[in-house]
Amino acid sequence: MRNDLKARRAERRWSQAELGTALGVSRQTVVAIENDKYDPSLPLAFKIAALFECPIEEIFEPEAEEG
């Protein structure tokens, strides 16, 4: 799943650690989500959307399915 979490975090000048603290997750989790290595759980995705005051769909976009 693609996302623009890194850009949104940068707009607010938050570090990965600060975002992790606000979400109740580790900095490593934020890094993994930003690098598309980890798809957040639905509850975490809702927390992220609430924190950035926008719908989940504005942050996360499913990858196009192949073939």
C-alpha positions as CSV (number, residue, x, y, z in Angstrom):
1,M,0.0,0.0,0.0
2,R,1.4,3.4,-1.0
3,N,1.2,6.3,1.3
4,D,2.3,9.9,1.7
5,L,2.9,9.8,5.4
6,K,6.5,11.0,5.1
7,A,5.4,14.2,3.2
8,R,2.6,14.9,5.7
9,R,5.0,14.4,8.6
10,A,7.6,16.7,7.0
11,E,4.9,19.4,6.4
12,R,4.4,19.5,10.2
13,R,8.1,19.3,10.9
14,W,7.7,16.2,13.0
15,S,10.5,13.7,13.5
16,Q,9.7,10.0,13.0
17,A,10.1,9.6,16.7
18,E,7.6,12.4,17.4
19,L,5.0,10.9,15.1
20,G,5.6,7.5,16.6
21,T,5.0,8.9,20.1
22,A,1.8,10.6,19.0
23,L,0.5,7.4,17.5
24,G,1.7,5.1,20.3
25,V,4.1,3.2,18.1
26,S,7.9,3.0,17.7
27,R,10.0,5.1,15.4
28,Q,10.9,1.9,13.6
29,T,7.2,1.3,12.8
30,V,6.9,4.8,11.4
31,V,10.0,4.2,9.2
32,A,8.5,0.9,8.0
33,I,5.2,2.5,7.1
34,E,6.9,5.4,5.3
35,N,9.0,3.0,3.3
36,D,6.1,0.8,2.3
37,K,7.6,-2.2,4.2
38,Y,4.6,-2.4,6.6
39,D,0.9,-1.8,6.1
40,P,-0.6,-0.4,9.3
41,S,-3.5,-2.2,11.0
42,L,-6.9,-0.6,10.4
43,P,-7.0,0.9,13.9
44,L,-3.6,2.4,13.4
45,A,-4.6,3.8,10.0
46,F,-7.6,5.4,11.6
47,K,-5.3,7.0,14.2
48,I,-3.0,8.3,11.5
49,A,-5.9,9.8,9.6
50,A,-7.3,11.4,12.7
51,L,-4.0,12.9,13.6
52,F,-3.6,14.5,10.2
53,E,-7.4,15.4,10.2
54,C,-8.2,13.8,6.9
55,P,-9.8,10.6,5.5
56,I,-7.7,7.4,5.4
57,E,-7.9,7.4,1.6
58,E,-6.0,10.7,1.4
59,I,-3.0,9.1,3.1
60,F,-3.1,5.5,2.0
61,E,-3.7,4.2,-1.6
62,P,-3.8,0.5,-2.5
63,E,-1.2,-0.7,-5.0
64,A,-2.5,-1.5,-8.5
65,E,-3.0,-5.3,-8.8
66,E,-1.0,-7.1,-11.4
67,G,-2.4,-9.1,-14.2
